[in-house]
Amino acid sequence: MIELASGAAMRRTGPEDGLPIVCLNGGTAAARPGDWSASIEWLVRRLAPDFPGLAFHEVRYRVKSWNRLEMCIADGLAALDAAARPGRPAALVGFSMGGAVSIAVAGHPAVTTVVGLAPWIPDRLSVDGLRGRRVELVQGSLDGWLPGFPGISPRSSRAGHARIRAAGGEASYTLLRGAVHPIALRAPWGGLVPAPRAGAWARHVAEALRRFQAAA
C-alpha cells in the first residue's frame, strides 16, 4: 500500500514502471471513512492480466463522501502525483463520484484519457480541464437513485456529456442496456459479486485502455 501526501492511500496492481491508470471510487452522502471499491477492485482484477504494461492504482479516500468532494479531489490529485512518471501519459478511470473527481483532476499534465463509469458530473463542477483530453463516458440504462441506494441516472450523465462537448471536450457516450449502478458488490464474506452486465462494463473499459495505450 502506498501512503499519499494528502493522507489517503493507494495500491498498485501491475509493474511499477507501467503506464499509470488511476482508479477513483464512488462515495456516499455521509462522511464515512474511505474503503476499497468493490466495482473498481473487480474491474482491476478482471483487466490487469490482459494489460501487463499498465499499472492500475486504486485510491482509498480519507473520507468517501460527495459532501466532502474537495477532500476527495485532493486525494485524487495526490494519487496522480504519486503514480505519474515523467514524460509518460496517465489515464483516469472514475466510477460514480469518482467521475467527478476524475474530471476535477484531469487538468494534471500527465492525463490524456478520462473514462467515466456512471459518472456524477454536478453542474457546479468545472469541465474546463478536459480540453485536449479523450473522454469516454459509459452509463447503465437502469441506473438511477433509489432510497438508500444512490445512483446516477442516464439523464444526469447525458447532461454532463453535453456540458463537456459544449466546453470543447472530445467526449463519447455509451449507454449499456440492462446495466445498473454497481459494477460489482462486496459479499458479507469479503468476496466480489459481479452485478448484471459487469462483463460489458469491463469490455468498454478495456477498449478505452487499448486506445490509451495505442496513443501513448
C-alpha positions in Angstrom: 0.0 0.0 0.0 1.2 3.5 -0.9 0.6 6.4 1.5 -0.3 9.6 -0.3 0.7 13.1 0.6 -2.9 14.0 1.3 -3.3 11.3 3.9 -5.2 8.9 1.6 -3.9 5.5 0.4 -3.3 3.8 -2.9 -2.5 0.3 -4.0 -0.9 -0.8 -7.3 -1.6 -3.8 -9.5 1.0 -4.1 -12.3 4.6 -3.1 -12.9 5.9 0.0 -11.1 7.1 1.4 -14.4 3.8 0.6 -16.3 1.7 3.3 -17.8 -0.3 4.6 -14.9 -4.1 4.1 -14.6 -5.5 5.9 -11.6 -8.9 4.4 -10.5 -11.2 6.5 -8.4 -14.1 5.3 -6.3 -17.7 6.5 -5.6 -19.0 7.8 -2.4 -21.9 8.4 0.0 -23.8 11.3 1.5 -22.5 10.5 5.0 -18.9 11.3 5.8 -17.6 7.8 6.0 -14.0 6.6 6.2 -12.7 5.6 2.8 -12.5 2.0 1.7 -11.6 -0.1 -1.4 -14.3 0.0 -4.1 -15.9 -3.4 -5.0 -16.6 -2.1 -8.5 -13.1 -0.8 -9.1 -11.5 -3.8 -7.5 -13.5 -6.2 -9.7 -12.5 -4.3 -12.8 -8.8 -4.2 -11.9 -8.8 -8.0 -11.2 -10.6 -8.6 -14.5 -8.4 -6.3 -16.6 -4.9 -6.3 -15.2 -4.0 -9.8 -16.6 -4.7 -8.6 -20.1 -2.7 -5.4 -19.8 0.7 -6.3 -18.4 2.1 -2.9 -19.5 -0.3 -0.9 -17.3 -0.1 -0.1 -13.6 -3.6 0.1 -12.1 -3.7 2.4 -9.0 -6.8 2.1 -6.7 -7.3 5.1 -4.5 -8.8 4.9 -1.0 -10.1 8.3 0.0 -9.6 9.7 3.5 -13.4 10.3 3.6 -15.6 8.9 0.8 -18.4 11.5 0.6 -19.7 13.7 -2.1 -20.3 16.3 0.6 -16.5 16.2 1.1 -15.8 16.4 -2.6 -12.9 18.8 -2.3 -11.1 16.4 0.0 -11.7 13.5 -2.5 -10.3 15.7 -5.3 -7.2 16.4 -3.2 -6.8 12.7 -2.7 -7.1 12.1 -6.4 -4.6 14.7 -7.2 -2.2 13.3 -4.7 -2.6 9.9 -6.3 -1.9 11.3 -9.7 1.3 13.0 -8.5 2.4 9.7 -6.9 1.6 7.5 -9.9 2.7 9.7 -12.8 6.0 9.1 -14.5 8.0 11.9 -16.3 7.2 12.0 -20.0 4.6 9.3 -19.8 0.8 9.7 -20.1 -1.7 8.7 -17.5 -5.4 7.7 -17.7 -8.1 8.1 -15.1 -11.0 5.6 -14.5 -13.7 7.1 -12.3 -16.8 5.3 -11.0 -19.8 7.3 -9.9 -18.4 10.2 -7.6 -15.0 9.1 -8.9 -16.2 10.5 -12.3 -16.4 14.0 -10.7 -13.0 13.5 -9.0 -11.5 12.4 -12.4 -12.9 15.5 -14.2 -11.7 17.8 -11.5 -8.1 16.5 -11.7 -8.0 15.9 -15.4 -6.0 19.1 -15.9 -2.9 17.4 -14.5 -0.2 17.5 -17.2 0.1 13.7 -17.3 -3.5 13.0 -18.1 -4.5 12.2 -21.7 -7.6 10.0 -21.1 -10.6 10.0 -18.8 -13.0 7.1 -18.5 -16.2 7.9 -16.5 -18.3 4.9 -15.4 -21.8 6.0 -14.4 -20.2 9.4 -13.8 -21.5 12.0 -11.4 -21.0 15.4 -13.2 -22.6 18.0 -11.0 -23.4 21.4 -12.5 -21.1 23.2 -10.2 -18.1 21.1 -11.4 -15.9 22.8 -14.0 -15.2 20.7 -17.1 -12.5 23.1 -18.5 -9.7 20.7 -17.5 -11.0 18.2 -20.1 -10.0 20.2 -23.1 -7.4 18.3 -25.1 -8.2 15.0 -23.3 -10.0 12.0 -24.6 -13.2 11.5 -22.5 -15.2 8.3 -22.6 -18.4 8.1 -20.6 -20.3 4.8 -20.0 -23.7 4.7 -18.3 -26.1 1.9 -17.3 -29.6 2.3 -18.7 -31.2 1.0 -15.5 -29.1 3.2 -13.2 -30.8 5.9 -11.0 -31.2 7.0 -7.4 -33.3 4.8 -5.1 -34.0 5.2 -1.4 -30.9 4.1 0.4 -29.2 3.2 -2.8 -27.5 6.2 -4.6 -27.1 6.1 -8.3 -26.6 8.2 -11.4 -29.4 8.5 -14.0 -28.7 8.4 -17.7 -30.4 11.9 -17.9 -27.8 13.2 -15.4 -24.8 11.8 -17.1 -26.1 12.8 -20.6 -26.4 16.4 -19.3 -22.8 16.2 -18.1 -21.7 14.8 -21.5 -23.4 17.8 -23.3 -21.6 20.2 -21.0 -18.2 18.6 -21.8 -18.9 18.8 -25.5 -20.1 22.4 -25.3 -16.8 23.3 -23.5 -14.8 21.8 -26.3 -14.0 18.4 -24.8 -13.7 15.3 -27.1 -16.3 13.1 -25.3 -18.1 9.9 -26.3 -21.2 8.5 -24.5 -22.2 4.8 -24.4 -25.4 3.5 -22.8 -25.3 -0.1 -21.5 -28.7 -1.7 -21.8 -29.7 -3.5 -18.7 -26.8 -2.3 -16.5 -27.5 -1.0 -13.0 -25.3 1.4 -10.9 -22.8 -1.0 -9.3 -20.4 -3.0 -11.4 -19.8 -5.4 -8.5 -20.7 -5.7 -4.9 -18.8 -7.0 -1.9 -20.4 -10.0 -0.3 -20.6 -10.3 3.6 -17.6 -12.8 3.5 -15.5 -10.3 1.5 -15.7 -11.8 -1.9 -16.7 -9.8 -5.0 -20.0 -10.5 -6.8 -20.4 -9.0 -10.3 -23.6 -7.1 -11.0 -25.7 -7.6 -14.2 -23.7 -6.6 -17.3 -20.4 -6.4 -15.4 -18.7 -8.1 -18.3 -19.9 -5.3 -20.6 -18.5 -2.6 -18.3 -15.2 -4.4 -18.4 -15.2 -4.7 -22.2 -15.8 -1.0 -22.6 -13.0 -0.1 -20.2 -10.7 -2.5 -21.9 -11.4 -0.9 -25.3 -10.7 2.6 -23.8 -7.4 1.4 -22.3 -6.3 -0.1 -25.6 -6.9 3.3 -27.3 -4.9 4.9 -24.5 -2.0 2.5 -25.0 -2.0 2.9 -28.7 -1.8 6.7 -28.4 0.9 6.6 -25.7 
